[in-house]
Amino acid sequence: MWRKTVAVALRKPKKPDYSNPRAYCLIQLEECLGKVLELVIARRLSHMIHKHNLVPATQFGGRPGSSTVDAALTFTHDIEAARNHGLVTTSLTIDIKGFFDYVNHNKLTSIMCRKRVLLPMVKWVSSFLSNREAAICLDGHISDSRPVENGIPQGSPISPALSILYASPVYKEFQARLAIRYVHQVPPTTKLTPTTLIGYIDDVNIYTSLTSLLQNVLEYKWTIYAYLLAYISARAHYSRVRVT
């Protein structure tokens, strides 16, 4: 019941070629009663994530009280704090390509089990994601329904909570790799602010603060090696010095 959806293809802004399927974003329209049930489960799952700290504090979104504003304020605060200590911050922004479309169902439920999410909740999610069908609507034309074997429906109330659970092991592994490096490879006398990883759903920001942009770039040689799972979309420098 309520497993059939219509995926409306919306154009992503400022794409050079709209004959490329990747220039469109699929938003799935679901049955109204089904979305009510999903909203109830989403609220219970979000409460569980918040109460038991199932995702890192630097992973924003997917639950109440954790918005893009919180992520932006965290980033801005760290930039200003670094400036007050004479440091320059370099930011590396990453977008996880096709994040919602490529969520593996078995891996998602496995992650939920490892985080000790209640078994009835895990079983509900597994049932919710199984035997789904979707038809694509483009310019008013609707295709035949086809089976959906991967991904979570973008537009569902529960998808944000499921997405942050799915991505949380990456945050944990990244921070663990950095912790090992700072303990064993970085000299104690180095004026180094630990590299920070924050994110909002499928958008990630990795930033570090050192005494010069050159040192930041050298630091990123190791950082990029530690985080090869995403697509690098932009890089920005924040300092009071004009770079020519």
N, C-alpha and C positions, 0 to 999 in steps of 0.2 A: 504494500500500500504506500502511496505517495513517493514512489521511486522514479516516476517519469517526470522529466523536466524539459523546458524549452530554453536553450542557450541562445541568448540574443547577442549577436556579434556587433560590438561597438568599436568604432574607429579610435585608435590611440592617437592623441594629438601630435602633430609635427612629424609624421612619418613620411619618408620620401616616396614610398611605393606601396600603395594600398592593394596591389595585386598579390602581395606577400601575406599569407595567413597570419604571420607574426605581428602584422600591423593592426590586428584586431584583438579586442579583449572580450572573452565570453562571460557574460553575466547570466546565471541560471535563474529562471523564473520557476518557482515551486508552487505546489498547492498551498492555499492559505492555511488550512487546518494542519498540514504537515509542518509549516513554519512555526505555528503556535507550539507544537510539541518540541520542535528543535530549540525554540527560545527557552522553554522550561529546562531542558537538558543543558543548554549552553550556560544558563545562570548557575545551575548546580555545579557544573564542571569548572566554571570561572571561580566560584567560591572555593572549591577544593584546591585549585591552583594557587590562589592567594593565601589560603589558610595554611597550607603545608609547604609553601615555597617550592613548588614543582618546577619553576623556571627561574633563571637568574634575575636579579633585580635590574640588571642593565638591559633586559629584554622587555621592550615596551609593547603595549597593544594586546588585544585579545582578551582583556578583562577590564572590569570597571576600575576607574581611578588610575589608569595607565594609558596616557594618550600621546599624540605627537607633540603636544605642548610640553609634557614632562620630558620627553626625549630631547627636544630643542633646548629647554632650560638647563638640563644636565650638561649638554655639549657647550652651551654658552658659558656656563659657570666655570667649567674646566679650562676653557680658553682664557677667560679673564684671570683665573687663578695662576695660570702659567705665565701670563704677561706680567703679573705682579712680582713674579720671581725671576724676571728677565729671560723667560723661555719663549720659544716660538713653537706654535702648534701646527702640525701637518695632518690633514684629514684625508682618508681614503674611503670614498663611498662606494658601496657595492649593491647591486641589485641581483637577487637570486632569480635567474631566468626561468620563466614558466613555473613558478613555485607551486601554485595551487594545482596546476594540471598534472604535475609529476609526483605528487605525494603517493608513496607506496602504502597500500592498505595494511599489508601484513607487518611492515616495519612500524607503522603508526601504532597499531595495537600492541606490538612488542614493546615499544617505548612506554606506552601507558602501563603495561604490566610491570616493567622494571621500576617505574615510578610509584608503584603500588596504588594505582587508581582502582577504585572499587570494581570488582569483577562484573557486577550487573551493568555498570557504566561502560566497561570495555566491550561487553557483549552487545550492548545497544549500538555502540559506534560501529562495531563490525557488521551488524545487521543493517545499519543505516547506509553503509557504503557498499553493500553487496547487491548484486542484481539490479543496478541502476541503468536507466536508459535516458538518452538525451537526443533531442532534435535541435538542429541549428536554424535560427531565424536570421536571415540576411536580407536587408532591403524589403522586408515584408514577405519574403518567400521562406516557407518552412520545409525543411527536409524530412525524410523518414527518420524514425527513432533508431538509434544504434546503441549497442551495449557500451557502457563506460567501465573500463577495467582498472583505471588508475585515477588519482586526483581526488580532490574534495570540491564540492560545488561552491564556486565563488558567488556569493550572494546569499548563502545560507547563514542563519544566525549562529550556528555552532562552528562554522569553518574557522573564524579567527582564533578561537580557543584551541582547536585541533592543530592549527598551523604552528602556534608557538610551542606546543608540546613536541611537535615533529622536529622543529628546528633547535630545540633546547640542547640536545647533546653536542651540537656543533659549538655552541657558546662554551659549554663546559670543557670540551676538549681543547679549544683554543686557549682559554685561560690557564689550563693545566700545562700546556706547552710553554706558554710565556712564563709561568711560575718557575718551571724547571730551568729555563734560560737565565732568568734574573738571579737565581740562586747559584748556578754553577758556571755561567759564562760571563756575566757582567761584573767588572771589578767594583769593589765596594766604594771606591772614590769617584766613580762615574756619577755625574749629575744627571740622573736619568729619571724621568717620570714614567712609570709603567704604562705600556701601551694599553689603551682601553677599547673595548668592543661594546658598542651599544647598537640596538636595532629596533625596528618597528615592523613586525610581521615579516615581510620579505625584503625589506630595505635595511642595509647594515652600514654602520659607520665605524671605521677603525681609525683612531687618532693617537698620536704620541707627541710629547713636548720635550725638546732638547734646546741647546743653546744656538743652533743654526739650522737652516733648511737642509744643508748638506748632510748633517748628522741625522736629521729625520729621514732623509732619503736612504741613507745607508742602513738605518734601523729597519726600514720597510723591506729591504732585501730579505731579511729573515722573517718579517711579519707576513709577507706575501706567501712565502714557503709554508707558513703555518696555517694559511687560510686559502687553499686552492679550490674550494668548493663553490665559489661564486664568480660571477662575471663583474669585472672592474668597469664601472661606468663613468667615474669622474674622480678627479683629485684636486684638492684646493689647499692653498697655504694661507694661514692667518698670522699676520705679524704687523708691526708698526713700521717695518722697513720696506721701502719700495724696491721691488726686484726688477732689474733691467736686464 
